[in-house]
């Protein structure tokens, strides 16, 4: 308890010094009078359970105890576990990022992911695919020698977590004199939201245990809404769920990062408590005109970083956090994040 108290004092002092947002200001919290009684109750239909021995740290204050980041790059590897440090994966794009110069627009968070490679095999000798956030863009045909050009010509020009929500102005092709496979190709990600789960068993067994169970439960609720997706599913809209390597704080497993486009499903302002009993808000249909969508694309507006997530939390995380950008258990689960619409961050 003494350690928890010191962490709380330290976190509060840091927010005063840096001007970072309080948790209650950064993201809306659910309230039964606005969001309905459901926000007060865990899922009662959940059959997925953690192993009996699964224990996480429950007493430390979470909010604000994360490193700031400007851009986040996910590398497709077709794997869900990696070396302790992903930059040590020999011959990989992650290794190339580890050796390359840093972006000029702030700290880059690098994540290996289980997103499918083009050949659907964990083969580092072949070009792979990246997801760049908060730009919400996919970059294809990436090889290790091309990484310096990718950083200089694309990532350093991409929007960051502190940039306003302006339309993207990024190249669609990125050349590299070192690439033997031609230009890299960039395009918008079709998802409206992306959920990242740490599955890095090599770092902590709890992450390897929790990620598949949380993914299964999230997909169950998203499937009922027609919103479950992956990068092999090119339908516009929906939610992609991907495994990533260690993001810090494995003792608070399960860690979950939720990137959302602005008003991702058209219901951010809906007050569920005012709807007739049993009625769900109508989710906005995605724009099918690719040119129109791309012209007004601003990338992700928010990233909401949660921890200590359990399977029984997933229904309300889908209902309120993914669909509406609200936090249900802020005092117990919110680690931090950013909101480009308000310009506020937890750091």
Secondary structure as GFF3:
##gff-version 3
##sequence-region A 1 347
A	DSSP	alpha_helix	2	18	.	.	.	ID=ss1
A	DSSP	alpha_helix	23	26	.	.	.	ID=ss2
A	DSSP	beta_strand	28	29	.	.	.	ID=ss3
A	DSSP	alpha_helix	32	35	.	.	.	ID=ss4
A	DSSP	three_ten_helix	37	40	.	.	.	ID=ss5
A	DSSP	beta_strand	71	76	.	.	.	ID=ss6
A	DSSP	three_ten_helix	86	88	.	.	.	ID=ss7
A	DSSP	alpha_helix	93	99	.	.	.	ID=ss8
A	DSSP	beta_strand	108	113	.	.	.	ID=ss9
A	DSSP	beta_strand	128	133	.	.	.	ID=ss10
A	DSSP	beta_strand	137	142	.	.	.	ID=ss11
A	DSSP	three_ten_helix	144	146	.	.	.	ID=ss12
A	DSSP	alpha_helix	147	153	.	.	.	ID=ss13
A	DSSP	three_ten_helix	155	157	.	.	.	ID=ss14
A	DSSP	beta_strand	173	174	.	.	.	ID=ss15
A	DSSP	beta_strand	184	188	.	.	.	ID=ss16
A	DSSP	beta_strand	193	198	.	.	.	ID=ss17
A	DSSP	alpha_helix	205	224	.	.	.	ID=ss18
A	DSSP	beta_strand	228	229	.	.	.	ID=ss19
A	DSSP	beta_strand	239	244	.	.	.	ID=ss20
A	DSSP	three_ten_helix	250	252	.	.	.	ID=ss21
A	DSSP	beta_strand	256	261	.	.	.	ID=ss22
A	DSSP	three_ten_helix	272	274	.	.	.	ID=ss23
A	DSSP	alpha_helix	290	295	.	.	.	ID=ss24
A	DSSP	beta_strand	300	306	.	.	.	ID=ss25
A	DSSP	three_ten_helix	311	313	.	.	.	ID=ss26
A	DSSP	alpha_helix	314	316	.	.	.	ID=ss27
A	DSSP	pi_helix	317	322	.	.	.	ID=ss28
A	DSSP	alpha_helix	323	324	.	.	.	ID=ss29
A	DSSP	beta_strand	326	327	.	.	.	ID=ss30
A	DSSP	alpha_helix	330	333	.	.	.	ID=ss31
A	DSSP	beta_strand	334	339	.	.	.	ID=ss32
A	DSSP	beta_strand	344	345	.	.	.	ID=ss33
###
